[in-house]
Amino acid sequence: MENEKIEVMIREAIPADAKDILAFSKKTGAETDYLTYGPEGLELSEAFEEMYLEGLMEKENEIMLVATINNEELIGIASVGSNDKLKTQHVGEVGITVAEEFWGFGIGTVLLEEIELWARESGIIRRLELTVHADNERAIGLYEKMGYQQEGRMARVMMIDGEFYDGVMMSLLID
Ligand SMILES: CC(C)(COP(=O)(O)OP(=O)(O)OC[C@H]1O[C@@H](n2cnc3c(N)ncnc32)[C@H](O)[C@@H]1OP(=O)(O)O)[C@@H](O)C(=O)NCCC(=O)NCCS
């Protein structure tokens, strides 16, 4: 039998990815408690997501990257969100999710490397930040490996099944 070639590709998300991104949010929301949504996913319409992705392509301080297998199956997403306010447009909030069956293969690492590269080339972003569930050792380990610093513990940033959980604020300064 011929071996199937698997190629992981990382590229910017395009409006045509909207449906897959929403399905991915439901799948991964069901796989982990560490995201801000559960099995319901992002709860956005496909039309809204398409419009959002179209707008994103014009932004210099926001991005969404997708990791795919053979440019078909969506297996990871990393994003940076920001705003247009003069005093805060240099701050980007990072989000990252890899489908559970692909954890531990370096996909999170490559996604964050690409995010950092993009941030350095953006000419605007000077701080990447995120808040991570304090028990999320894998994600905290990954961020620390990529040079992100812990800045503080935040009480009650999440409530899961009636219980509060702390978060850790982390950042990477872009100079
Ligand atoms: C966090 C997440 C993005 C990591 O993606 P991944 O593709 O598995 O990450 P990689 O394989 O590139 O990197 C794993 C790194 O995490 C760290 N890591 C892995 N397991 C760890 C553990 N048990 N304890 C501490 N650090 C760990 C290591 O630094 C490792 O790098 P190394 O293999 O070079 O040592 C992924 O697990 C995920 O999507 N989780 C659910 C969603 C989530 O938690 N998102 C972050 C919300 S803030």
PDBQT file of the ligand as one rigid body, heavy atoms in Angstrom, charges set to zero:
ROOT
HETATM    1  C1  LIG A 201      -2.038  24.439  24.254  1.00  0.00    +0.000 C 
HETATM    2  C2  LIG A 201      -2.001  23.862  22.839  1.00  0.00    +0.000 C 
HETATM    3  C3  LIG A 201      -2.299  24.969  21.847  1.00  0.00    +0.000 C 
HETATM    4  C4  LIG A 201      -0.606  23.285  22.561  1.00  0.00    +0.000 C 
HETATM    5  O1  LIG A 201      -0.550  22.854  21.230  1.00  0.00    +0.000 OA
HETATM    6  P1  LIG A 201       0.437  21.647  20.779  1.00  0.00    +0.000 P 
HETATM    7  O2  LIG A 201       0.364  21.563  19.306  1.00  0.00    +0.000 OA
HETATM    8  O3  LIG A 201       0.120  20.458  21.562  1.00  0.00    +0.000 OA
HETATM    9  O4  LIG A 201       1.823  22.268  21.255  1.00  0.00    +0.000 OA
HETATM   10  P2  LIG A 201       3.288  21.817  20.798  1.00  0.00    +0.000 P 
HETATM   11  O5  LIG A 201       3.275  20.363  20.533  1.00  0.00    +0.000 OA
HETATM   12  O6  LIG A 201       3.809  22.709  19.761  1.00  0.00    +0.000 OA
HETATM   13  O7  LIG A 201       4.117  22.247  22.077  1.00  0.00    +0.000 OA
HETATM   14  C5  LIG A 201       4.002  21.587  23.204  1.00  0.00    +0.000 C 
HETATM   15  C6  LIG A 201       4.835  22.372  24.214  1.00  0.00    +0.000 C 
HETATM   16  O8  LIG A 201       3.996  22.564  25.328  1.00  0.00    +0.000 OA
HETATM   17  C7  LIG A 201       4.734  22.297  26.491  1.00  0.00    +0.000 C 
HETATM   18  N1  LIG A 201       4.100  21.141  27.140  1.00  0.00    +0.000 N 
HETATM   19  C8  LIG A 201       3.517  20.059  26.600  1.00  0.00    +0.000 A 
HETATM   20  N2  LIG A 201       3.016  19.267  27.539  1.00  0.00    +0.000 NA
HETATM   21  C9  LIG A 201       3.292  19.864  28.704  1.00  0.00    +0.000 A 
HETATM   22  C10 LIG A 201       3.021  19.541  30.060  1.00  0.00    +0.000 A 
HETATM   23  N3  LIG A 201       2.367  18.442  30.410  1.00  0.00    +0.000 N 
HETATM   24  N4  LIG A 201       3.454  20.399  31.013  1.00  0.00    +0.000 NA
HETATM   25  C11 LIG A 201       4.113  21.524  30.691  1.00  0.00    +0.000 A 
HETATM   26  N5  LIG A 201       4.393  21.879  29.420  1.00  0.00    +0.000 NA
HETATM   27  C12 LIG A 201       3.981  21.056  28.446  1.00  0.00    +0.000 A 
HETATM   28  C13 LIG A 201       6.154  22.050  26.095  1.00  0.00    +0.000 C 
HETATM   29  O9  LIG A 201       6.844  23.280  26.154  1.00  0.00    +0.000 OA
HETATM   30  C14 LIG A 201       6.021  21.591  24.656  1.00  0.00    +0.000 C 
HETATM   31  O10 LIG A 201       7.113  21.928  23.880  1.00  0.00    +0.000 OA
HETATM   32  P3  LIG A 201       8.260  20.793  23.625  1.00  0.00    +0.000 P 
HETATM   33  O11 LIG A 201       7.540  19.584  23.111  1.00  0.00    +0.000 OA
HETATM   34  O12 LIG A 201       9.169  21.427  22.616  1.00  0.00    +0.000 OA
HETATM   35  O13 LIG A 201       8.880  20.599  24.972  1.00  0.00    +0.000 OA
HETATM   36  C15 LIG A 201      -3.015  22.695  22.697  1.00  0.00    +0.000 C 
HETATM   37  O14 LIG A 201      -2.763  21.735  23.695  1.00  0.00    +0.000 OA
HETATM   38  C16 LIG A 201      -4.464  23.123  22.788  1.00  0.00    +0.000 C 
HETATM   39  O15 LIG A 201      -5.049  23.543  21.804  1.00  0.00    +0.000 OA
HETATM   40  N6  LIG A 201      -5.071  23.000  23.972  1.00  0.00    +0.000 N 
HETATM   41  C17 LIG A 201      -6.479  23.287  24.165  1.00  0.00    +0.000 C 
HETATM   42  C18 LIG A 201      -6.809  24.729  23.939  1.00  0.00    +0.000 C 
HETATM   43  C19 LIG A 201      -5.959  25.620  24.810  1.00  0.00    +0.000 C 
HETATM   44  O16 LIG A 201      -5.691  25.304  25.946  1.00  0.00    +0.000 OA
HETATM   45  N7  LIG A 201      -5.584  26.769  24.252  1.00  0.00    +0.000 N 
HETATM   46  C20 LIG A 201      -4.843  27.759  24.985  1.00  0.00    +0.000 C 
HETATM   47  C21 LIG A 201      -5.804  28.646  25.688  1.00  0.00    +0.000 C 
HETATM   48  S1  LIG A 201      -4.980  29.975  26.558  1.00  0.00    +0.000 SA
ENDROOT
TORSDOF 0
